[in-house]
Amino acid sequence: MLLLPYASILLAASALKIPLQPRGEREDTQDNQLVYNDGPTADGTAGIGAEFESPFFRLHKKDCSLQDSNAAKKSLIEGRKGPNWELTADSTGAAGELQAEYILDGRNIKVGSEDGAKAGKAIADDLIGWAPWKGNGPQTLNIDNNKCNPWDIKMSQSTKPESLPWSPQITAPMPLEALYVLMEENLADPNEKNVLDGDNFRFPRNKLVLVKKEYFQSKPNNIDESKITNDVLAFCTLVLSYAKAATQELKPDQSPKLFISFMPRTEFNTMYELVKPKLTGDLFSLFNTLACYKTDTSGTVGLDTDYCKGTTSTPVPGDKFSGLKFTNLAPEPAVVVNIKDWIQGIGKGDPSPDLLSKFDQSIDGSIGGLGTKMEKMYNSQRAAPLIEFRDLAYKQITEVEQFMKDVDSAIQKFHQDFADAPTMKKSDVPGCTQPAAATQYTTPTQPNPLIVAPVDPPSQPSCTSMSNGLCQERSRGRTGEGNQIILRQSRQRSL
């Protein structure tokens, strides 16, 4: 068995006296008046925001209330910040318990600028040179404007800052058809994964419902499955994934963002406008039919009998889908969003932001939290929605610089491969009988999920970090002329 990298994390957790558990087991309780620094950029060009949270760098304060603990979220720790980065507190869902989080400013870091890698090196230098849990003095830290100061550091003095694992999240503009490539890979869960493809181990398998062309085989709303493009499939996957996840009961102040590894920071009404010309009829009627299908891990589409009767070719929707809802019991009165109302609102473009984004404002304002904002793709005038890529493989602090280079290269490659939006001929648009336009664009050929970036960093060990069996691996390959780097995540499996 190839267990040594993961074993090192288990030993680290033991030394720090904290339980190693899937991140979703905590409640993710958060203040809903937060200002996030993941985007957008001031000039609307492609940016990269990043968060690196560490469940191993813990802060504790006895008798600090849950409210005062949550109020510390996104506040500076000991005023530590520099160009495009800052160290902040992050909530854990428990009173008197916080964890540290480095944030790289997506409002300023641009794709292709290498500023993300520079900020990554800066936070590594900061942590290694500081290591506040070492020494003989008081092992406490102050958080800006927090009533519970000072906070005790829950860390063994022998812990090496270089070995601390950090969990990354990346925010960047991504065209929907490129997002669909990552969604397909996420469901397939191969050994080697794109650097932007996470692994949601919070729940038994994740709640991603990968919508495929076969979901349209009954021609809902008179839409022909052969005319469906991947940007439509990505939009439908996001909506149907969150919708069906509503069967999962939320803990108080727990966000639906936990259910899948791709979270839109741009609200749903705005994303719908990108694909609306390709869809006809009532939007909820469409999704009520799409809910009749499910996709297994092999990519096979079948009838979802939890929602429908009949066959895959002639599904008969029941009443369950229209009755789904999310409830946040933390506020008084509780906040509720009905899935049918949400989807119908998207179809009308009202209210704005969409109802699920409004619901998430009662928690922490993550889903759709940047409203109608989008950013232009790298070296392009085409606008794309902002997506947060979650559940990415753990990185040690010394790996963050290279990780940010890899992320930047992956984003550039996607933006290059999907520079043009996929369109249909006029005769293919539902309900349109006009002759086909002279010029036609189709979905670009999907790139290999192993993103190839033209960089040549120093050679690295094949496995440099591990999280629940996930290993971030870099290996040297060759495509065309010159050395290139293959960015991939590998899952270490028992043999």
HELIX and SHEET records of a PDB file:
HELIX    1   1 LEU A    4  LEU A   16  1                                  13    
HELIX    2   2 ARG A   23  GLU A   25  5                                   3    
HELIX    3   3 LEU A   66  ASN A   70  1                                   5    
HELIX    4   4 ASP A  115  TRP A  130  1                                  16    
HELIX    5   5 PRO A  161  SER A  163  5                                   3    
HELIX    6   6 LEU A  176  ALA A  188  1                                  13    
HELIX    7   7 LYS A  213  PHE A  216  5                                   4    
HELIX    8   8 PRO A  220  ASN A  222  5                                   3    
HELIX    9   9 GLU A  225  LYS A  227  5                                   3    
HELIX   10  10 ASN A  230  ALA A  245  1                                  16    
HELIX   11  11 PRO A  256  PHE A  259  5                                   4    
HELIX   12  12 PHE A  268  VAL A  275  1                                   8    
HELIX   13  13 LYS A  276  LYS A  278  5                                   3    
HELIX   14  14 LEU A  283  LEU A  290  1                                   8    
HELIX   15  15 PHE A  321  GLY A  323  5                                   3    
HELIX   16  16 ILE A  339  LYS A  348  1                                  10    
HELIX   17  17 LEU A  355  GLN A  361  1                                   7    
HELIX   18  18 ILE A  397  GLU A  399  5                                   3    
HELIX   19  19 VAL A  400  ASP A  417  1                                  18    
HELIX   20  20 LYS A  426  ASP A  428  5                                   3    
SHEET    1   A 6 LEU A  76  GLY A  82  0                                        
SHEET    2   A 6 TRP A  85  SER A  91 -1                                        
SHEET    3   A 6 GLU A  97  LEU A 104 -1                                        
SHEET    4   A 6 GLY A  49  HIS A  60 -1                                        
SHEET    5   A 6 TRP A 151  LYS A 154 -1                                        
SHEET    6   A 6 THR A 140  LEU A 141 -1                                        
SHEET    1   B 7 LEU A  76  GLY A  82  0                                        
SHEET    2   B 7 TRP A  85  SER A  91 -1                                        
SHEET    3   B 7 GLU A  97  LEU A 104 -1                                        
SHEET    4   B 7 GLY A  49  HIS A  60 -1                                        
SHEET    5   B 7 PRO A 165  PRO A 173 -1                                        
SHEET    6   B 7 ALA A 383  PHE A 389 -1                                        
SHEET    7   B 7 PHE A 262  PRO A 264 -1                                        
SHEET    1   C 6 LEU A  76  GLY A  82  0                                        
SHEET    2   C 6 TRP A  85  SER A  91 -1                                        
SHEET    3   C 6 GLU A  97  LEU A 104 -1                                        
SHEET    4   C 6 GLY A  49  HIS A  60 -1                                        
SHEET    5   C 6 PRO A 165  PRO A 173 -1                                        
SHEET    6   C 6 LYS A 395  GLN A 396 -1                                        
SHEET    1   D 7 LEU A  76  GLY A  82  0                                        
SHEET    2   D 7 TRP A  85  SER A  91 -1                                        
SHEET    3   D 7 GLU A  97  LEU A 104 -1                                        
SHEET    4   D 7 GLY A  49  HIS A  60 -1                                        
SHEET    5   D 7 PRO A 165  PRO A 173 -1                                        
SHEET    6   D 7 ALA A 383  PHE A 389 -1                                        
SHEET    7   D 7 MET A 374  LYS A 376 -1                                        
SHEET    1   E 3 GLU A 192  LYS A 193  0                                        
SHEET    2   E 3 ASN A 483  ARG A 491 -1                                        
SHEET    3   E 3 ILE A 451  ALA A 453 -1                                        
SHEET    1   F 4 GLU A 192  LYS A 193  0                                        
SHEET    2   F 4 ASN A 483  ARG A 491 -1                                        
SHEET    3   F 4 LEU A 470  ARG A 478 -1                                        
SHEET    4   F 4 MET A 466  SER A 467 -1                                        
SHEET    1   G 2 TYR A 293  THR A 295  0                                        
SHEET    2   G 2 VAL A 301  LEU A 303 -1                                        
SHEET    1   H 2 CYS A 308  GLY A 310  0                                        
SHEET    2   H 2 PRO A 315  PRO A 317 -1                                        
SHEET    1   I 2 LYS A 325  ASN A 328  0                                        
SHEET    2   I 2 VAL A 335  ASN A 338 -1                                        
END                                                                             
